[in-house]
Amino acid sequence: MYCSTSSSLSGSRGIFLLENEKDIDKAYKHATENSRNRTILVEEYMQGEEVSVETLTSKGETKVVAITDKITTGAPHFIENAHKIQSTKDKDIKTKISQLAIAANKALNIETGPSHTEIMVTKDGPKVVEVGARLGGDFITSHLVKYATSIDILEAHLKQSVNEPLPSMNNILNKGSAVHFIQSRPGVLKKAIIPDSVKNHPQVIEVALSANIGDELGLADSSTSRIGYIICQANNSKEALNLCKKLIKNIEIEIES
């Protein structure tokens, strides 16, 4: 099995799990339509549970700040549906994940700055999917790390960029945080209401809709098809994700086919 992806875009655009020969044309069409230069990348499909590792490197020393559990929609497009920090993987697996992320940064000669390393935990152990020498998106760096650990990677990176001393990188909060997205489906958005009980919930960090009434919505086939999100904080990441799932059900979305 292979995963056919576009090589020039982001946000899970162009991803297609190819499981049999009869879908080759469909996979190729989906990937090329989402590639600026109509070039695609065919990769081994690694089956397992996906995580990302948020790190900051200074003077060649890489520090793991957090491990993010990633929840996707599954085949064929694997859209990232939710993220949570801290990871609930067992201690031994988290140690292996951290060691692999540090080794990947070292292999790429990353000397300074943040990295977002995506790893698949397979039956044969953790394997690197990709390394982005950048801050993590999807509210991971801006919100989840901060509200789960108290560490502000964005502040640290900005200070690092102007040669100021780094702030404390010690995890002193030890909470859980999660973001859950609202996915699109085909039709016209007729109603979108976030009730005050959700907006004003004491554990809601942020909640918003990104689509407008009257918008023509399409299939959920990439991260760009999301129409909203909710971010929550709790005692641990499992509680935070469960709260997101609970509160998102109270957001009134009506889509007319």
Secondary structure as UniProt FT lines:
FT   STRAND          2..6
FT   TURN            11..14
FT   STRAND          16..18
FT   HELIX           21..23
FT   HELIX           24..33
FT   TURN            36..37
FT   STRAND          40..44
FT   STRAND          49..58
FT   TURN            59..60
FT   STRAND          61..72
FT   TURN            75..77
FT   STRAND          80..85
FT   HELIX           91..107
FT   TURN            108..109
FT   STRAND          113..122
FT   TURN            123..124
FT   STRAND          125..132
FT   TURN            137..139
FT   HELIX           140..144
FT   HELIX           145..149
FT   HELIX           153..161
FT   TURN            162..163
FT   STRAND          176..183
FT   STRAND          187..193
FT   HELIX           196..199
FT   TURN            202..203
FT   STRAND          204..209
FT   TURN            213..214
FT   STRAND          216..217
FT   HELIX           223..225
FT   STRAND          226..234
FT   HELIX           237..248
FT   TURN            249..250
FT   STRAND          252..256
//
